[in-house]
Amino acid sequence: MTNTDSFAIVHFPQNPKISVDDMVDIQFNKSTTTIKTPDLTYEGHGTKSSDLCGILGFVDDQGHIHLSSNFDLYTMRPKLTDFNLTVEQNLNKEESTLNRNDLDENFGSERKRRSVHSKKRNTIEVNVLETAVSAAREQVRNTSDEQLNESSHNNAIISLDDDEQVALPKPNYDAQKPEDVFILDDIISVNDLSLLNDQCSQIVDSTKEIILKWSKEGTYTSFVCD
């Protein structure tokens, strides 16, 4: 077991698959580490081992154990300038393509002019096709929603009619008095009426004084006592 003077640990949270073979260039200093890969450049600021409160150890290829309490930890993150450079390159490429097409259309040979016109025509046809497909899809969606709403409305009407037919018998539209609109026997069966008679006998046989007492005590609801 030996004590190692100092070493550094680099950590790539955004891309943990980076290996030593991917590192094209490495630059260390006391505060910042820069590591370049074929795609991006990563930067990390060091954290001293004294701030981490720990001891690190590793075993080398010969099986020797190395310990150190003097190390720096660098959390590597991509440089934003690389992303800005990529976006700028893409914009420059698109602008260059447009300028070249304008030059070919105005000053190029007949073959180049036909090529530019063909590209523009294809672009227009693709845009028209996408617009037509979107419009057709929207029309189908709206038609389906209208049919669904109409079907739901019809089902609700049918259900309401069925409920009314089950709940109430056909009324007598020629009735001269309210009690003649419905026949009680059509609404309440004989068996149900006999059960109600047993429960309502005390109400039928009650006096004015008893009803006033029920009203004050809340024995029955107000529409019964009134």
Secondary structure, 3 states (H helix, E strand, C coil): CEECCCEEEEECCCCCCCCHHHCCEEEECCCEEEEECCCCEEEEEEEEHHHHCCCEEEECCCCCEEEECCEEEEECEECHHHHHHHHHHHHHHHHHHHHHHHHHHHHCCHHHHHHHHHHHHHHHHHHHHHHHHHHHHHHHHHHHHHHHHHHHHHHHHHHHHHHHHHHCCCCCCCCCCHHHCCCHHHHCCHHHHHHHHHHHHHHHCCCHHHHHHHHHHCCCCHHHHC
